[in-house]
């Protein structure tokens, strides 16, 4: 998870969100696989609890879909190991990109 900021300086937390069908691939490509939950069900339980905890503290939290193959490319392009720090950075960058697109769309309407 990583912080991102909107134009009005609202704190936003990006939380990586994996797809069930990609969970094993995510574990296979992670350099810190031993730090990840053993199953998607276990990960989902932990992730949902963290998501609710952050929301209840008043933060804007957004789930950021992580496609394992795009994550690999992103890490390779930046010379990063696919670890928790890189995955958090990836989610923060993706959220920033999504927020920029949303802002452009809102300006047009």
C-alpha positions in Angstrom: 0.0 0.0 0.0 1.2 3.4 -0.8 0.0 7.0 -0.5 -1.0 9.1 -3.5 -2.3 12.7 -3.5 -5.1 14.3 -5.5 -5.0 17.9 -6.6 -6.8 19.0 -3.5 -4.3 17.1 -1.3 -6.8 14.5 -0.1 -4.9 11.5 1.2 -5.6 8.4 -0.8 -4.3 4.9 0.0 -3.8 2.5 -2.9 -4.2 -1.1 -1.9 -3.1 -3.8 -4.3 -5.9 -6.0 -5.3 -5.2 -9.4 -6.9 -7.5 -11.6 -9.0 -8.2 -15.1 -7.8 -7.0 -16.7 -11.1 -3.7 -14.8 -10.9 -2.9 -15.4 -7.2 -0.5 -18.3 -7.9 1.2 -16.4 -10.6 1.7 -13.5 -8.3 3.3 -15.8 -5.8 5.5 -17.4 -8.4 6.9 -14.1 -9.7 7.4 -12.5 -6.3 10.9 -12.3 -4.8 9.3 -12.3 -1.4 6.7 -15.1 -1.9 7.3 -16.3 1.7 5.9 -13.0 2.9 2.6 -13.5 1.0 -0.3 -15.6 2.2 -0.3 -19.2 1.1 -3.7 -19.0 -0.6 -5.9 -16.4 -2.3 -8.6 -17.0 0.3 -6.1 -16.2 3.1 -4.8 -13.1 1.3 -8.4 -11.9 0.6 -9.3 -12.2 4.3 -6.2 -10.1 5.3 -6.7 -7.6 2.5 -10.4 -7.0 3.2 -9.7 -6.5 6.9 -6.9 -4.0 6.1 -9.1 -2.2 3.6 -11.9 -1.8 6.2 -9.4 -0.7 8.9 -8.0 2.0 6.7 -11.5 3.2 5.6 -12.8 3.3 9.2 -9.8 5.6 10.1 -11.2 8.1 7.6 -8.9 7.6 4.7 -9.9 7.3 1.1 -8.8 3.8 0.1 -8.9 2.5 -3.4 -8.4 -1.1 -4.6 -6.0 -1.2 -7.5 -6.3 -4.2 -9.8 -2.9 -5.9 -10.3 -2.4 -7.8 -13.5 0.6 -10.1 -12.9 2.0 -9.8 -16.4 1.8 -6.0 -16.4 3.4 -6.0 -12.9 6.3 -8.0 -14.3 6.8 -5.6 -17.2 6.6 -2.6 -14.9 9.2 -4.1 -12.5 11.5 -5.0 -15.4 11.3 -1.6 -17.0 12.4 0.0 -13.7 15.0 -2.6 -12.7 13.1 -3.5 -9.6 12.6 -6.8 -7.8 9.0 -7.8 -7.5 8.7 -7.4 -3.8 6.2 -5.8 -1.5 7.8 -2.4 -1.9 7.6 -2.5 -5.7 4.0 -3.8 -5.7 3.0 -0.9 -3.4 4.8 1.6 -5.7 3.1 0.0 -8.7 -0.3 0.4 -7.1 0.4 4.0 -6.1 1.5 4.9 -9.7 -1.6 3.1 -11.2 -3.9 5.0 -8.8 -2.2 8.3 -9.7 -2.7 7.5 -13.4 -6.4 6.6 -12.8 -6.9 9.8 -10.8 -5.4 11.9 -13.6 -7.7 10.3 -16.1 -10.7 10.9 -13.9 -9.8 14.5 -13.5 -9.6 15.0 -17.3 -13.0 13.3 -17.7 -14.5 15.5 -15.0 -13.1 18.7 -16.7 -14.7 17.7 -20.0 -18.2 17.2 -18.4 
